Amino acid sequence: MAKRAQPVREDHLERQETADELRERIRVLFKLKNTPDDKTVRMLLSRLEKYRKTGYV
């Protein structure tokens, strides 16, 4: 049973790395001083989506 838990942990770490990379890319894209947290990321992405719908982007 312990052997089956191992890949899940690796996948979680891989997902965490991907999330960190995405946050870093968002930080660079929006020229932020520090890496954004979940709430900030959600707000920025929803703002982008709104702009795309209204035709700004």
C-alpha distance matrix in Angstrom:
0.0 3.8 5.4 5.5 6.9 9.4 11.7 12.1 13.5 15.7 16.9 17.8 19.7 21.4 22.5 23.8 25.8 27.2 28.2 29.9 31.8 32.9 34.1 36.0 37.6 38.6 40.1 42.2 43.2 44.5 45.9 44.1 44.4 40.8 37.5 37.3 34.8 33.1 36.2 38.6 36.7 36.7 40.4 41.4 39.6 41.1 44.5 44.1 43.3 46.4 48.6 47.4 48.3 51.7 52.6 52.6 50.1
3.8 0.0 3.8 5.4 5.3 6.8 10.0 10.7 11.0 13.2 15.1 15.8 17.2 19.2 20.6 21.5 23.4 25.2 26.2 27.5 29.4 30.9 32.0 33.6 35.4 36.6 37.8 39.9 41.1 42.5 43.6 41.7 41.8 38.2 35.0 35.1 32.7 31.4 34.6 36.9 35.1 35.4 39.0 39.9 38.3 40.1 43.3 42.9 42.4 45.6 47.6 46.6 47.7 51.0 51.7 51.5 48.9
5.4 3.8 0.0 3.8 5.5 5.5 7.9 9.8 10.7 11.9 13.8 15.3 16.5 17.9 19.7 21.0 22.5 24.0 25.5 27.0 28.4 30.0 31.5 32.9 34.5 36.0 37.3 39.1 40.3 41.9 43.0 41.5 41.7 38.2 34.9 35.2 33.1 31.8 35.2 37.2 35.0 35.5 39.2 39.7 37.9 39.9 43.1 42.4 41.9 45.2 47.0 45.7 47.0 50.4 50.8 50.7 47.9
5.5 5.4 3.8 0.0 3.8 5.5 6.5 7.6 9.6 11.1 12.0 13.6 15.5 16.7 17.8 19.6 21.4 22.5 23.8 25.7 27.1 28.3 29.9 31.6 32.9 34.2 35.9 37.7 38.6 40.2 41.6 40.1 40.6 37.1 33.7 33.6 31.4 29.7 33.0 35.1 32.9 33.0 36.7 37.4 35.4 37.2 40.5 39.8 39.0 42.3 44.3 42.9 44.0 47.5 48.0 48.1 45.4
6.9 5.3 5.5 3.8 0.0 3.8 5.9 5.5 6.6 9.1 10.3 10.9 12.9 14.7 15.6 16.9 18.9 20.4 21.3 23.0 24.9 26.0 27.3 29.1 30.7 31.8 33.2 35.3 36.3 37.7 39.0 37.3 37.6 34.1 30.7 30.6 28.3 26.7 30.0 32.2 30.2 30.4 34.1 34.9 33.2 35.0 38.2 37.7 37.2 40.4 42.4 41.3 42.5 45.8 46.5 46.3 43.7
9.4 6.8 5.5 5.5 3.8 0.0 3.9 5.5 5.4 6.5 8.8 10.0 11.0 12.6 14.4 15.6 17.0 18.7 20.2 21.5 23.0 24.7 26.0 27.4 29.1 30.6 31.9 33.6 34.9 36.5 37.5 36.0 36.2 32.7 29.4 29.8 27.8 26.7 30.2 32.0 29.8 30.5 34.2 34.5 32.9 35.1 38.1 37.4 37.2 40.5 42.1 41.1 42.5 45.8 46.2 45.8 43.0
11.7 10.0 7.9 6.5 5.9 3.9 0.0 3.8 5.4 5.0 6.0 8.5 9.8 10.4 12.1 14.0 15.3 16.4 18.1 19.8 21.0 22.4 24.2 25.6 26.9 28.4 30.1 31.6 32.6 34.5 35.7 34.4 35.0 31.7 28.2 28.5 26.7 25.4 28.9 30.5 28.0 28.6 32.3 32.5 30.6 32.8 35.8 34.8 34.5 37.9 39.5 38.2 39.7 43.0 43.2 43.0 40.1
12.1 10.7 9.8 7.6 5.5 5.5 3.8 0.0 3.8 5.5 5.0 6.1 8.7 9.8 10.4 12.2 14.2 15.2 16.3 18.3 19.9 20.8 22.4 24.3 25.6 26.7 28.4 30.3 31.1 32.7 34.1 32.6 33.2 29.9 26.3 26.2 24.1 22.5 25.8 27.7 25.4 25.7 29.5 30.0 28.1 30.1 33.2 32.6 32.1 35.3 37.2 36.0 37.4 40.6 41.2 41.0 38.3
13.5 11.0 10.7 9.6 6.6 5.4 5.4 3.8 0.0 3.8 5.4 5.0 6.3 8.6 9.8 10.5 12.4 14.3 15.2 16.5 18.5 19.9 21.0 22.6 24.4 25.6 26.8 28.8 30.1 31.5 32.6 30.9 31.1 27.6 24.3 24.5 22.4 21.4 24.9 26.6 24.6 25.4 29.0 29.4 28.0 30.2 33.1 32.6 32.5 35.7 37.4 36.6 38.1 41.2 41.7 41.2 38.5
15.7 13.2 11.9 11.1 9.1 6.5 5.0 5.5 3.8 0.0 3.8 5.4 5.1 6.1 8.6 9.8 10.6 12.4 14.2 15.3 16.6 18.4 20.0 21.1 22.7 24.4 25.7 27.2 28.5 30.3 31.3 30.0 30.2 27.0 23.6 24.2 22.7 21.9 25.6 26.8 24.4 25.6 29.1 29.1 27.6 30.1 32.8 31.9 32.0 35.4 36.7 35.7 37.5 40.6 40.8 40.2 37.3
16.9 15.1 13.8 12.0 10.3 8.8 6.0 5.0 5.4 3.8 0.0 3.8 5.4 5.0 6.1 8.5 9.8 10.5 12.2 14.2 15.2 16.4 18.3 19.9 21.0 22.4 24.2 25.8 26.6 28.5 29.8 28.6 29.4 26.2 22.7 22.8 21.3 19.9 23.5 24.8 22.2 22.9 26.6 26.6 24.7 27.1 30.0 29.0 28.8 32.2 33.7 32.5 34.2 37.4 37.6 37.2 34.3
17.8 15.8 15.3 13.6 10.9 10.0 8.5 6.1 5.0 5.4 3.8 0.0 3.8 5.4 5.0 6.1 8.7 9.8 10.4 12.3 14.2 15.2 16.4 18.3 19.9 20.9 22.4 24.4 25.4 26.8 28.1 26.5 27.1 23.8 20.2 20.1 18.2 16.9 20.5 22.1 19.8 20.6 24.2 24.5 23.0 25.3 28.2 27.6 27.5 30.8 32.4 31.6 33.2 36.3 36.8 36.2 33.5
19.7 17.2 16.5 15.5 12.9 11.0 9.8 8.7 6.3 5.1 5.4 3.8 0.0 3.8 5.4 4.9 6.3 8.7 9.8 10.5 12.4 14.2 15.3 16.5 18.4 19.9 20.9 22.7 24.2 25.8 26.6 25.0 25.3 21.9 18.6 19.2 17.8 17.3 21.0 22.1 19.9 21.3 24.8 24.7 23.5 26.2 28.7 28.0 28.4 31.7 33.0 32.3 34.3 37.1 37.4 36.5 33.7
21.4 19.2 17.9 16.7 14.7 12.6 10.4 9.8 8.6 6.1 5.0 5.4 3.8 0.0 3.8 5.4 5.1 6.3 8.7 9.9 10.6 12.4 14.3 15.4 16.6 18.4 19.9 21.3 22.5 24.5 25.5 24.4 25.1 22.1 18.6 19.3 18.4 17.7 21.4 22.1 19.4 20.9 24.3 23.7 22.2 25.1 27.6 26.3 26.7 30.2 31.2 30.2 32.3 35.3 35.2 34.4 31.5
22.5 20.6 19.7 17.8 15.6 14.4 12.1 10.4 9.8 8.6 6.1 5.0 5.4 3.8 0.0 3.8 5.4 5.0 6.1 8.6 9.8 10.5 12.3 14.2 15.2 16.4 18.2 20.0 20.8 22.4 23.9 22.7 23.7 20.7 17.0 17.0 15.8 14.6 18.2 19.1 16.3 17.4 21.0 20.7 19.0 21.7 24.3 23.3 23.5 26.9 28.2 27.2 29.2 32.1 32.3 31.7 28.9
23.8 21.5 21.0 19.6 16.9 15.6 14.0 12.2 10.5 9.8 8.5 6.1 4.9 5.4 3.8 0.0 3.8 5.4 5.0 6.2 8.6 9.8 10.5 12.3 14.3 15.3 16.4 18.5 19.8 21.1 22.1 20.5 21.1 17.8 14.2 14.5 13.2 12.6 16.4 17.3 15.0 16.6 19.9 19.7 18.8 21.5 23.9 23.3 23.9 27.1 28.3 27.8 29.9 32.6 32.9 31.9 29.2
25.8 23.4 22.5 21.4 18.9 17.0 15.3 14.2 12.4 10.6 9.8 8.7 6.3 5.1 5.4 3.8 0.0 3.8 5.4 5.1 6.2 8.6 9.9 10.5 12.4 14.2 15.2 16.7 18.3 20.0 20.7 19.6 20.0 17.1 13.7 14.8 14.4 14.5 18.3 18.3 15.9 18.0 21.1 20.3 19.4 22.6 24.5 23.4 24.5 27.7 28.4 27.9 30.3 32.9 32.8 31.5 28.6
27.2 25.2 24.0 22.5 20.4 18.7 16.4 15.2 14.3 12.4 10.5 9.8 8.7 6.3 5.0 5.4 3.8 0.0 3.8 5.4 5.0 6.2 8.6 9.8 10.5 12.3 14.1 15.4 16.3 18.3 19.6 18.9 20.0 17.4 13.9 14.4 14.3 13.8 17.3 17.2 14.2 16.1 19.2 18.1 16.7 19.9 21.9 20.5 21.3 24.8 25.4 24.6 27.0 29.7 29.5 28.4 25.5
28.2 26.2 25.5 23.8 21.3 20.2 18.1 16.3 15.2 14.2 12.2 10.4 9.8 8.7 6.1 5.0 5.4 3.8 0.0 3.8 5.4 5.1 6.2 8.6 9.8 10.5 12.2 14.3 15.1 16.4 17.9 16.7 17.9 15.1 11.3 11.2 10.7 10.0 13.6 13.7 10.8 12.7 15.9 15.2 14.1 17.2 19.3 18.4 19.3 22.5 23.4 23.0 25.3 27.9 28.0 26.9 24.2
29.9 27.5 27.0 25.7 23.0 21.5 19.8 18.3 16.5 15.3 14.2 12.3 10.5 9.9 8.6 6.2 5.1 5.4 3.8 0.0 3.8 5.4 5.1 6.2 8.7 9.8 10.4 12.5 14.1 15.4 16.1 14.7 15.3 12.3 8.8 9.8 10.0 10.7 14.3 13.7 11.5 14.2 16.9 15.8 15.6 18.9 20.4 19.6 21.2 24.2 24.7 24.6 27.2 29.4 29.4 27.8 25.2
31.8 29.4 28.4 27.1 24.9 23.0 21.0 19.9 18.5 16.6 15.2 14.2 12.4 10.6 9.8 8.6 6.2 5.0 5.4 3.8 0.0 3.8 5.4 5.1 6.2 8.6 9.8 10.7 12.2 14.3 15.0 14.5 15.5 13.3 10.1 11.5 12.6 13.2 16.5 15.3 12.6 15.4 17.8 16.0 15.5 19.1 20.3 18.8 20.5 23.7 23.8 23.3 26.2 28.4 27.9 26.3 23.4
32.9 30.9 30.0 28.3 26.0 24.7 22.4 20.8 19.9 18.4 16.4 15.2 14.2 12.4 10.5 9.8 8.6 6.2 5.1 5.4 3.8 0.0 3.8 5.4 5.0 6.1 8.5 9.9 10.3 12.2 13.8 13.4 15.3 13.3 10.0 10.1 11.2 11.2 14.0 12.8 9.6 12.2 14.6 12.7 11.8 15.4 16.7 15.2 16.7 19.9 20.2 19.7 22.5 24.8 24.4 23.0 20.1
34.1 32.0 31.5 29.9 27.3 26.0 24.2 22.4 21.0 20.0 18.3 16.4 15.3 14.3 12.3 10.5 9.9 8.6 6.2 5.1 5.4 3.8 0.0 3.8 5.4 5.0 6.1 8.7 9.7 10.6 11.8 10.5 12.1 9.8 6.3 6.4 7.9 8.8 11.5 9.9 7.4 10.7 12.8 11.1 11.3 14.8 15.8 15.0 17.0 19.7 20.0 20.3 23.0 24.9 24.9 23.1 20.7
36.0 33.6 32.9 31.6 29.1 27.4 25.6 24.3 22.6 21.1 19.9 18.3 16.5 15.4 14.2 12.3 10.5 9.8 8.6 6.2 5.1 5.4 3.8 0.0 3.8 5.4 5.0 6.3 8.6 10.1 10.2 9.5 10.6 8.8 6.1 8.0 10.5 12.2 14.7 12.6 10.5 14.1 15.6 13.4 13.9 17.6 17.9 16.8 19.2 21.9 21.6 21.9 25.0 26.6 26.1 24.0 21.4
37.6 35.4 34.5 32.9 30.7 29.1 26.9 25.6 24.4 22.7 21.0 19.9 18.4 16.6 15.2 14.3 12.4 10.5 9.8 8.7 6.2 5.0 5.4 3.8 0.0 3.8 5.4 5.2 6.0 8.6 9.6 10.2 12.3 11.4 9.1 10.2 12.8 13.7 15.8 13.4 10.8 14.0 15.3 12.4 12.4 16.2 16.4 14.5 17.0 19.8 19.1 19.0 22.3 24.0 23.2 21.1 18.2
38.6 36.6 36.0 34.2 31.8 30.6 28.4 26.7 25.6 24.4 22.4 20.9 19.9 18.4 16.4 15.3 14.2 12.3 10.5 9.8 8.6 6.1 5.0 5.4 3.8 0.0 3.8 5.4 4.9 6.1 8.2 8.2 11.1 10.4 8.1 7.8 10.6 11.4 12.8 10.1 7.6 10.8 11.6 8.7 9.2 12.9 12.8 11.5 14.1 16.7 16.2 16.6 19.8 21.2 20.8 18.6 16.2
40.1 37.8 37.3 35.9 33.2 31.9 30.1 28.4 26.8 25.7 24.2 22.4 20.9 19.9 18.2 16.4 15.2 14.1 12.2 10.4 9.8 8.5 6.1 5.0 5.4 3.8 0.0 3.8 5.5 5.5 5.8 5.0 7.3 6.9 5.6 6.5 10.1 12.1 13.3 10.2 9.0 12.7 12.9 10.3 11.9 15.3 14.8 14.0 17.1 19.1 18.4 19.4 22.5 23.6 23.2 20.6 18.5
42.2 39.9 39.1 37.7 35.3 33.6 31.6 30.3 28.8 27.2 25.8 24.4 22.7 21.3 20.0 18.5 16.7 15.4 14.3 12.5 10.7 9.9 8.7 6.3 5.2 5.4 3.8 0.0 3.8 5.6 4.9 6.4 8.6 9.3 8.8 10.3 13.9 15.7 17.0 13.7 12.3 15.7 15.8 12.7 13.9 17.4 16.4 15.0 18.2 20.3 19.0 19.6 23.1 24.0 23.0 20.2 17.8
43.2 41.1 40.3 38.6 36.3 34.9 32.6 31.1 30.1 28.5 26.6 25.4 24.2 22.5 20.8 19.8 18.3 16.3 15.1 14.1 12.2 10.3 9.7 8.6 6.0 4.9 5.5 3.8 0.0 3.8 5.6 7.9 11.1 12.0 11.2 11.4 14.7 15.8 16.6 13.3 11.5 14.3 14.2 10.6 11.4 14.8 13.6 11.6 14.9 17.0 15.4 15.9 19.5 20.3 19.2 16.5 14.0
44.5 42.5 41.9 40.2 37.7 36.5 34.5 32.7 31.5 30.3 28.5 26.8 25.8 24.5 22.4 21.1 20.0 18.3 16.4 15.4 14.3 12.2 10.6 10.1 8.6 6.1 5.5 5.6 3.8 0.0 3.8 5.5 9.2 10.6 10.4 10.0 13.4 14.8 14.8 11.2 10.4 13.1 12.1 8.6 10.7 13.5 11.8 10.8 14.4 15.8 14.3 15.7 19.0 19.4 18.8 15.8 14.1
45.9 43.6 43.0 41.6 39.0 37.5 35.7 34.1 32.6 31.3 29.8 28.1 26.6 25.5 23.9 22.1 20.7 19.6 17.9 16.1 15.0 13.8 11.8 10.2 9.6 8.2 5.8 4.9 5.6 3.8 0.0 3.8 6.6 9.0 10.0 10.8 14.5 16.7 16.9 13.2 13.0 16.1 15.1 12.0 14.3 17.2 15.4 14.6 18.3 19.5 17.9 19.4 22.7 22.9 22.1 18.8 17.3
44.1 41.7 41.5 40.1 37.3 36.0 34.4 32.6 30.9 30.0 28.6 26.5 25.0 24.4 22.7 20.5 19.6 18.9 16.7 14.7 14.5 13.4 10.5 9.5 10.2 8.2 5.0 6.4 7.9 5.5 3.8 0.0 3.8 5.7 7.1 7.8 11.5 14.2 14.3 10.7 11.2 14.6 13.6 11.3 14.0 16.7 15.3 15.3 18.8 20.0 19.1 20.8 23.9 24.2 23.9 20.8 19.5
44.4 41.8 41.7 40.6 37.6 36.2 35.0 33.2 31.1 30.2 29.4 27.1 25.3 25.1 23.7 21.1 20.0 20.0 17.9 15.3 15.5 15.3 12.1 10.6 12.3 11.1 7.3 8.6 11.1 9.2 6.6 3.8 0.0 3.8 7.0 8.9 12.3 15.6 16.0 12.8 13.7 17.2 16.5 14.6 17.4 20.1 18.9 19.1 22.5 23.6 22.8 24.6 27.6 27.9 27.7 24.5 23.3
40.8 38.2 38.2 37.1 34.1 32.7 31.7 29.9 27.6 27.0 26.2 23.8 21.9 22.1 20.7 17.8 17.1 17.4 15.1 12.3 13.3 13.3 9.8 8.8 11.4 10.4 6.9 9.3 12.0 10.6 9.0 5.7 3.8 0.0 3.8 6.3 9.3 12.8 13.8 11.2 12.0 15.6 15.5 14.2 16.7 19.5 18.9 19.3 22.4 23.8 23.5 25.1 28.0 28.7 28.7 25.9 24.5
37.5 35.0 34.9 33.7 30.7 29.4 28.2 26.3 24.3 23.6 22.7 20.2 18.6 18.6 17.0 14.2 13.7 13.9 11.3 8.8 10.1 10.0 6.3 6.1 9.1 8.1 5.6 8.8 11.2 10.4 10.0 7.1 7.0 3.8 0.0 3.8 6.7 9.9 11.6 9.4 9.4 13.1 13.8 12.6 14.5 17.5 17.6 17.7 20.4 22.3 22.4 23.6 26.4 27.5 27.7 25.2 23.4
37.3 35.1 35.2 33.6 30.6 29.8 28.5 26.2 24.5 24.2 22.8 20.1 19.2 19.3 17.0 14.5 14.8 14.4 11.2 9.8 11.5 10.1 6.4 8.0 10.2 7.8 6.5 10.3 11.4 10.0 10.8 7.8 8.9 6.3 3.8 0.0 3.8 6.8 7.9 5.7 6.1 9.6 10.2 9.6 11.6 14.2 14.6 15.3 17.7 19.4 19.9 21.3 23.7 24.9 25.5 23.3 21.8
34.8 32.7 33.1 31.4 28.3 27.8 26.7 24.1 22.4 22.7 21.3 18.2 17.8 18.4 15.8 13.2 14.4 14.3 10.7 10.0 12.6 11.2 7.9 10.5 12.8 10.6 10.1 13.9 14.7 13.4 14.5 11.5 12.3 9.3 6.7 3.8 0.0 3.8 5.6 5.4 6.2 8.7 10.1 10.7 12.3 14.4 15.5 16.6 18.4 20.1 21.3 22.6 24.6 26.1 27.1 25.2 23.8
33.1 31.4 31.8 29.7 26.7 26.7 25.4 22.5 21.4 21.9 19.9 16.9 17.3 17.7 14.6 12.6 14.5 13.8 10.0 10.7 13.2 11.2 8.8 12.2 13.7 11.4 12.1 15.7 15.8 14.8 16.7 14.2 15.6 12.8 9.9 6.8 3.8 0.0 3.8 5.5 5.1 6.1 8.6 10.0 10.6 12.2 14.2 15.4 16.4 18.3 20.0 21.1 22.6 24.5 25.8 24.4 23.0
36.2 34.6 35.2 33.0 30.0 30.2 28.9 25.8 24.9 25.6 23.5 20.5 21.0 21.4 18.2 16.4 18.3 17.3 13.6 14.3 16.5 14.0 11.5 14.7 15.8 12.8 13.3 17.0 16.6 14.8 16.9 14.3 16.0 13.8 11.6 7.9 5.6 3.8 0.0 3.8 5.5 5.2 6.2 8.7 10.1 10.7 12.3 14.4 15.4 16.6 18.5 20.1 21.3 22.7 24.4 23.0 22.2
38.6 36.9 37.2 35.1 32.2 32.0 30.5 27.7 26.6 26.8 24.8 22.1 22.1 22.1 19.1 17.3 18.3 17.2 13.7 13.7 15.3 12.8 9.9 12.6 13.4 10.1 10.2 13.7 13.3 11.2 13.2 10.7 12.8 11.2 9.4 5.7 5.4 5.5 3.8 0.0 3.8 5.4 5.1 6.1 8.6 9.9 10.5 12.3 14.2 15.3 16.5 18.3 20.1 21.2 22.5 20.6 19.8
36.7 35.1 35.0 32.9 30.2 29.8 28.0 25.4 24.6 24.4 22.2 19.8 19.9 19.4 16.3 15.0 15.9 14.2 10.8 11.5 12.6 9.6 7.4 10.5 10.8 7.6 9.0 12.3 11.5 10.4 13.0 11.2 13.7 12.0 9.4 6.1 6.2 5.1 5.5 3.8 0.0 3.8 5.4 5.2 6.1 8.5 9.8 10.6 12.2 14.2 15.4 16.5 18.4 20.1 21.1 19.5 18.0
36.7 35.4 35.5 33.0 30.4 30.5 28.6 25.7 25.4 25.6 22.9 20.6 21.3 20.9 17.4 16.6 18.0 16.1 12.7 14.2 15.4 12.2 10.7 14.1 14.0 10.8 12.7 15.7 14.3 13.1 16.1 14.6 17.2 15.6 13.1 9.6 8.7 6.1 5.2 5.4 3.8 0.0 3.8 5.5 5.2 6.1 8.5 9.9 10.5 12.2 14.3 15.3 16.6 18.4 20.0 18.9 17.9
40.4 39.0 39.2 36.7 34.1 34.2 32.3 29.5 29.0 29.1 26.6 24.2 24.8 24.3 21.0 19.9 21.1 19.2 15.9 16.9 17.8 14.6 12.8 15.6 15.3 11.6 12.9 15.8 14.2 12.1 15.1 13.6 16.5 15.5 13.8 10.2 10.1 8.6 6.2 5.1 5.4 3.8 0.0 3.8 5.5 5.2 6.1 8.7 9.9 10.5 12.4 14.3 15.5 16.6 18.3 17.0 16.5
41.4 39.9 39.7 37.4 34.9 34.5 32.5 30.0 29.4 29.1 26.6 24.5 24.7 23.7 20.7 19.7 20.3 18.1 15.2 15.8 16.0 12.7 11.1 13.4 12.4 8.7 10.3 12.7 10.6 8.6 12.0 11.3 14.6 14.2 12.6 9.6 10.7 10.0 8.7 6.1 5.2 5.5 3.8 0.0 3.8 5.5 5.1 6.2 8.7 9.9 10.6 12.3 14.4 15.5 16.4 14.6 13.7
39.6 38.3 37.9 35.4 33.2 32.9 30.6 28.1 28.0 27.6 24.7 23.0 23.5 22.2 19.0 18.8 19.4 16.7 14.1 15.6 15.5 11.8 11.3 13.9 12.4 9.2 11.9 13.9 11.4 10.7 14.3 14.0 17.4 16.7 14.5 11.6 12.3 10.6 10.1 8.6 6.1 5.2 5.5 3.8 0.0 3.8 5.3 5.0 6.2 8.6 9.8 10.5 12.4 14.4 15.3 14.2 12.7
41.1 40.1 39.9 37.2 35.0 35.1 32.8 30.1 30.2 30.1 27.1 25.3 26.2 25.1 21.7 21.5 22.6 19.9 17.2 18.9 19.1 15.4 14.8 17.6 16.2 12.9 15.3 17.4 14.8 13.5 17.2 16.7 20.1 19.5 17.5 14.2 14.4 12.2 10.7 9.9 8.5 6.1 5.2 5.5 3.8 0.0 3.8 5.4 5.0 6.2 8.6 9.8 10.6 12.4 14.2 13.6 13.1
44.5 43.3 43.1 40.5 38.2 38.1 35.8 33.2 33.1 32.8 30.0 28.2 28.7 27.6 24.3 23.9 24.5 21.9 19.3 20.4 20.3 16.7 15.8 17.9 16.4 12.8 14.8 16.4 13.6 11.8 15.4 15.3 18.9 18.9 17.6 14.6 15.5 14.2 12.3 10.5 9.8 8.5 6.1 5.1 5.3 3.8 0.0 3.8 5.4 5.1 6.2 8.6 10.0 10.7 12.3 10.9 10.9
44.1 42.9 42.4 39.8 37.7 37.4 34.8 32.6 32.6 31.9 29.0 27.6 28.0 26.3 23.3 23.3 23.4 20.5 18.4 19.6 18.8 15.2 15.0 16.8 14.5 11.5 14.0 15.0 11.6 10.8 14.6 15.3 19.1 19.3 17.7 15.3 16.6 15.4 14.4 12.3 10.6 9.9 8.7 6.2 5.0 5.4 3.8 0.0 3.8 5.4 5.1 6.1 8.7 10.0 10.5 9.2 8.0
43.3 42.4 41.9 39.0 37.2 37.2 34.5 32.1 32.5 32.0 28.8 27.5 28.4 26.7 23.5 23.9 24.5 21.3 19.3 21.2 20.5 16.7 17.0 19.2 17.0 14.1 17.1 18.2 14.9 14.4 18.3 18.8 22.5 22.4 20.4 17.7 18.4 16.4 15.4 14.2 12.2 10.5 9.9 8.7 6.2 5.0 5.4 3.8 0.0 3.8 5.5 5.1 6.3 8.8 10.0 10.1 9.1
46.4 45.6 45.2 42.3 40.4 40.5 37.9 35.3 35.7 35.4 32.2 30.8 31.7 30.2 26.9 27.1 27.7 24.8 22.5 24.2 23.7 19.9 19.7 21.9 19.8 16.7 19.1 20.3 17.0 15.8 19.5 20.0 23.6 23.8 22.3 19.4 20.1 18.3 16.6 15.3 14.2 12.2 10.5 9.9 8.6 6.2 5.1 5.4 3.8 0.0 3.8 5.4 5.2 6.3 8.6 8.8 9.4
48.6 47.6 47.0 44.3 42.4 42.1 39.5 37.2 37.4 36.7 33.7 32.4 33.0 31.2 28.2 28.3 28.4 25.4 23.4 24.7 23.8 20.2 20.0 21.6 19.1 16.2 18.4 19.0 15.4 14.3 17.9 19.1 22.8 23.5 22.4 19.9 21.3 20.0 18.5 16.5 15.4 14.3 12.4 10.6 9.8 8.6 6.2 5.1 5.5 3.8 0.0 3.8 5.4 5.2 6.0 5.2 6.0
47.4 46.6 45.7 42.9 41.3 41.1 38.2 36.0 36.6 35.7 32.5 31.6 32.3 30.2 27.2 27.8 27.9 24.6 23.0 24.6 23.3 19.7 20.3 21.9 19.0 16.6 19.4 19.6 15.9 15.7 19.4 20.8 24.6 25.1 23.6 21.3 22.6 21.1 20.1 18.3 16.5 15.3 14.3 12.3 10.5 9.8 8.6 6.1 5.1 5.4 3.8 0.0 3.8 5.5 5.2 6.0 5.1
48.3 47.7 47.0 44.0 42.5 42.5 39.7 37.4 38.1 37.5 34.2 33.2 34.3 32.3 29.2 29.9 30.3 27.0 25.3 27.2 26.2 22.5 23.0 25.0 22.3 19.8 22.5 23.1 19.5 19.0 22.7 23.9 27.6 28.0 26.4 23.7 24.6 22.6 21.3 20.1 18.4 16.6 15.5 14.4 12.4 10.6 10.0 8.7 6.3 5.2 5.4 3.8 0.0 3.8 5.5 7.9 8.3
51.7 51.0 50.4 47.5 45.8 45.8 43.0 40.6 41.2 40.6 37.4 36.3 37.1 35.3 32.1 32.6 32.9 29.7 27.9 29.4 28.4 24.8 24.9 26.6 24.0 21.2 23.6 24.0 20.3 19.4 22.9 24.2 27.9 28.7 27.5 24.9 26.1 24.5 22.7 21.2 20.1 18.4 16.6 15.5 14.4 12.4 10.7 10.0 8.8 6.3 5.2 5.5 3.8 0.0 3.8 6.0 8.1
52.6 51.7 50.8 48.0 46.5 46.2 43.2 41.2 41.7 40.8 37.6 36.8 37.4 35.2 32.3 32.9 32.8 29.5 28.0 29.4 27.9 24.4 24.9 26.1 23.2 20.8 23.2 23.0 19.2 18.8 22.1 23.9 27.7 28.7 27.7 25.5 27.1 25.8 24.4 22.5 21.1 20.0 18.3 16.4 15.3 14.2 12.3 10.5 10.0 8.6 6.0 5.2 5.5 3.8 0.0 3.8 5.6
52.6 51.5 50.7 48.1 46.3 45.8 43.0 41.0 41.2 40.2 37.2 36.2 36.5 34.4 31.7 31.9 31.5 28.4 26.9 27.8 26.3 23.0 23.1 24.0 21.1 18.6 20.6 20.2 16.5 15.8 18.8 20.8 24.5 25.9 25.2 23.3 25.2 24.4 23.0 20.6 19.5 18.9 17.0 14.6 14.2 13.6 10.9 9.2 10.1 8.8 5.2 6.0 7.9 6.0 3.8 0.0 3.8
50.1 48.9 47.9 45.4 43.7 43.0 40.1 38.3 38.5 37.3 34.3 33.5 33.7 31.5 28.9 29.2 28.6 25.5 24.2 25.2 23.4 20.1 20.7 21.4 18.2 16.2 18.5 17.8 14.0 14.1 17.3 19.5 23.3 24.5 23.4 21.8 23.8 23.0 22.2 19.8 18.0 17.9 16.5 13.7 12.7 13.1 10.9 8.0 9.1 9.4 6.0 5.1 8.3 8.1 5.6 3.8 0.0
